[in-house]
Amino acid sequence: MSGAPLRVVQVGAGAMGQAWLRALTARADVELVGVADLDVARARAAVRAAGSDAAVAASLGELLAATAPDAVVNVTVPAAHGAVNIEALFAGVPVLCEKPAAPTLAEALVQAAAAEATGRLLMISQSRRYFAALAAYRRRIAELGTPGVLTTNFFRAPRFGGFRDEMPHPLLVDMAIHAFDAARHLLGSEPVSVVCESWNPAWSWYRGDASATATFLFDDGVRYVYTGSWCADGQETSWNGEWRAIGSTGTATWDGERRVVSSLSGPADVEPGRHEQISGALAEFAGALRGGGQPGGTISGNLLSLAMVEAAVRSAETGARVPIAALLEQAYGEALALPAREEIRERLKSWGTPAAVL
């Protein structure tokens, strides 16, 4: 691959797929060679809109055979992530996959086993890690000494239509993983347990719970508190939410955009980085394939972010505190019972415990 462009096939040409096509075609070191979508006409239209002449097909398999790509970008719906990722991995092709890795933690563990069994990279795009302001905020938090609490307030009122409107927990499952993953990144520690309450306001246009508050205990004793709603018209926060961290020597806040304020070092307006959001994920993925080391978003590294989501949903549905370790053990048992290729099953069995892959 060395100096040659990274030849990429993308799977999925919906709204998010079109954003990825723009990101792929904007890079000189990436060549889009194919786009697969069940709706071939939609794929053709998306390729034309991106100014590309990439091949189009109804399935990944057709394009793997026709183009022999260096990588796959998976922008299908979450329920299809596993099948696409596993097909690509066993064809010897690394994958950059949109979040969440899978609808369930058990299915994500199967994918982690597939990545291990094939020795190919499966990276999950947690695109909101790639903000220069988030990196600056992480440095400010580190200056505060021992952290006691980190909070996120997230209030938006998007009217998506489609599958999100029908989900049982649209906020927690489709959006909160960004904040949960960022909390792990900012604190440099891992979640132990969670208590969560979710509800749906009377005026909600969602079928499922569009509001929630979750309090996580992390392994160093810090509490992370997330409060959010997708039915909050007026005075909306950033898509990244508004953040506050309190440590033994002070407080630091981030407005989710450019402004980071520390009681120790004052305010700073952070200029956007060269590669942010999905462009940042793509840059890290491409760099890793060119020998740049292990990216931060590997499937194994992403499992605890997904576990935070599943644990929060479980707590909201039961009213009980949910230990993350117990949830992982249960998901591991479920993963062993799922239908899978023999190579994946053997890798899963070899772990003995899900802690082996974290």
N, C-alpha and C positions, 0 to 999 in steps of 0.2 A: 504494500500500500504506500509506503514511504511518502514520496512527494506527489503521487497521483491523487486526484480527487477521490473522495470517499463515495462510492457508488451505492445509492440508497433506494430501496423500495419502500413506499409508504402504503399502509393498509388503513383504509378509512378516509372518506372524502366529504364528511359532513362539515358542520360549521367549524369545529375545532380542527378537523383535518385540513381545512382551507388555510387556517392560521399557520399550521405546521408547513404546508406547502410554501407559503410565503417565506417562512424562516429558512427552509431548505434551499430554495432557489436564490435567496439573498447571499448565500455563502459561496465564495469562489472555490473553496476547497471541498465542496460537496456537489455531486452530480446526481440529480433525481433521474433514475432510470425507469421507474415504474410506479403506478398507483393502482391498487386493487380496491374494489368496492363491490358489494352485491348489486348496487345500482350503477351499472357501467356507464350509463348516460350521465349520471351525476359526476362520476370520476372523470369522464372526458371533459365536461364543462369546467371542473375544478382545475384540471391540467391546463386547459386553454387560458383560464383566468390568471393562472400563475405564470403564463408566458413560456410554458415548457412544451417539449415534444415527447415527453416520457410515454412509454407503453402503458396501456390500460388493459385491465382484465378483471374478471369477476372474483378471482381467488388468488391468494398468495402463492399457492402451488404453481399456478401457470407462470407467474412472473419469476419465481425462483428458477424454474427451468429455462425460461427465455432470456433472463438477464444476468444470472449468476452474481447477485449483488454482494457488496461488502457488509451491508447492514440493513436492518429492517427498522422502520419507525411505525409503531403500532398505535393508531388513533381510533380504534374501534370502540364500541360501547363496552363498559366493564365486563359484562357477561361473556364477551368474546375474547377478552384478553388472553386467557389461559390457552385456548386452542391455537390462537395465532402465535403466541410466544413459543409454545412448545414445538409447533411445526417448524418455525424458523430455527430454533436452537438445535433441533435434531437434524436439520439440514446443514448445520455447521455455521449458521449466520447469527451474529450478535444482534441484540434487540434493545432499542430505546422505546419504552412503553409509557403511555400516558397513565397518570394516576386515576383511580387506585389500581394497584396491581391486579386485584380480583375482587369480586363481590364479598368473599369471605376469607378469613384468615387461613382456613384449611386449604382453600384453593391456592392461596399465595404460597403456602408451604410446599405444595406440589410443584409450583413453578420454581421455587428455590432449589428443590431437589433436581429438577430438570436442568437448571443452570449448572449445578455441580456435576451431574452425570455427563453432560456434554462438554464441560470445560469452556463454555461460551458465556460472554457477558450478557446479563439481563439487567438493565438499568431502568429504574422507575423515575420518570420526570416529575420531581417535586419542584415545579417551576418557580414557586415563590421563595425558594432559598436563594435565588440568583438576583438579589438586589444589592447594590453597593451600600444602600442605607442600612440594610439588615446586617451586613458585615460590620459597618461602623457601630451599630447598636450593640452587637455582640462584644465588641471591644469595650464599649462604655460599661456594659454589665460586668465584665471582668474586673473593672476598676473599683467596683463597689464592695469588694470583699465578699464574705459569705452571703449568698442570696437567701432571702427568706420567703419572698413571694414574687411571682411573675403573673401578670394578668393580661388578657386580651379582651377588648370589647369590639364586637363586630355587628354592625347594623346596616343592612341594605334592604332593598325592596325590588329585586329583579323579577321580571315576569317572563320566564323562559318559555313556558309551554312545553309540551313533550313529556319525556319520561320523568323529569324531576318533579313535575306537578303530581305524579302518581306515587312517588316513593314514600315508604312509611316514615323515614327519617331523612328528608332531603338535606337539611342543614348539616347534620352530623356526618352523614355518609358522603355527600358530594362536595362539601366545602370545608368543614372543620379540620379535615386531615391536613390542609395547608398550615393552619395555625398550630396544630398538634406537632407536626413535623418540625416547624420552625422553633417551637418551644424546646424540643430535644436539642436542636442545633444551638440555640442561644445558651442553654444551661449547661450543655456538655455532660448531661446525666440522663438517666433513663427512668421511665415511669414504673411505679410499683402497684398502684391501685387507683380507683376512681369512684367517685359518687357523682351521679348525673341525674338531673331532672329535665325532661323535655315536655313541650306542650305546643298546642296550636292555637293562636289567637282567634277570636271569633270572626275577625274580618279576613282571615287567611284565604288565599287563593290556592293553597296547597292542600292535598288530601292528607298528607302526613304531618308530623310535628315539624314546624318551621322555626321553632325557638328552643333554646336549651341553655342550661348552665351546668358546667362540669368542673369539678375540683379534683385535680390529680395530685397524688403524693409521689414525689420523685425519690430516688434512692439516696440522695444526700439530705433528705428532710425538707427540701423546698416544696412549697405548694404552687401549682400552676392552676389558675382559675380562668376558664373561658366562658364568656357570656355572649350569646349572639342571637340574631333573628334575621330571617329572610323576608319578614313582613313588616319592615320598619321604614315607612315612608317619611321623608323629611330628615334633615340633619344627618345624612348618611356618613358613615365612616369610609375610610379607604377600603379597597378590596383586601388589603392586608390587615385591616383592623387597626385599633389603637392600643398601644402596649405601654405597660408600666412595670418596672423592676425595682424592688426595694432590697438593698443589701445592708450589711452592717455599718457601712460608712456613707450611705447616701441613696439617691434615687435617680433612675434614668428612664426617660420616656421616648417613644417613637410614634409619630403620627401615622405611620404606615406608608408615607410617601417619602419626602426628602429630609424632614426635620427630625434630628436627634438631639435631645436635651439631657444633660447630666448635671446634677447638683455639684459635682466635683469639677467638671471641665467646661460647663456652660453649653450654649446651643451651637449647633452646626447644621448647615444645609448641605447635604451630600449630593454631589453631581452624579447623575446616572452612570453606570458602568457601560463598557462597550457591549457586553453581552448580558442581558437581563431576561428574566422569565424563561420562555421556552428556548430562546436563543442561547441563554446561559446553559441550560441543560444539554442542548445540542453541542455546544462548544466543549463541555466537559466530556461528553460521550465520545466525540470525535478525537479529542486529545487522548483519552484512554486507549482507544483503538490504535493510535499512532505511538503507543509506548509511553504515555504520560502517567502511568500508575493507575491505581484503583480509584474509580470515581466514588463520590460520597453517596450516590443514589443506588447502589447495587440492591438487588432484590433482598438479600439477607439483611442489609442495613436498613431497609425500608419496612421490615416486618413489624417492628415495634410501633411505628407510626400508624400502621393499619390496625395493630392490636389496640391502640388507644381508641380508635374509632369504634371497634367492635365492643370493647369493654364499656365505653360510654353508652352505647345503644343498649347493651345488656343491663346496665345499671338503671337506665331510664325505664326499661320495660319491667324490671323486677323491684325497683326501689331499694336495692341492696348495694353495698360497696362491693366492687368486683376486683379481685386481685389479678393483676396481669399474668403472673406466672401460672396460675390455675387455668386462666383462659387459654394460654398457649398450650398447656398440656392437653386440654380438651380438644383444641383445634388439631393438635398433632394426631390424636386418636382418630379424629374425623378424616384427616388427610390420608391415613393408612387405609381407611375403608373406601376411599374414592377410587373409581376405575382409573387406571393409569398404566402407561407402558411399564414393562418389567424393569427396565433400567431405572426408572423413577422410583418404583416401589422398593427396589433394593437399596437405593440411596436413602430413602426415607427410613427404612428399617435400620440402616447402619448408624443413624444418629443416636437412636435410643432415647433421646430427649430433644425437644425443640431448642433447648439452650445450646446444643451443639452447632447450630447454624447461625445463631445470633452474633 
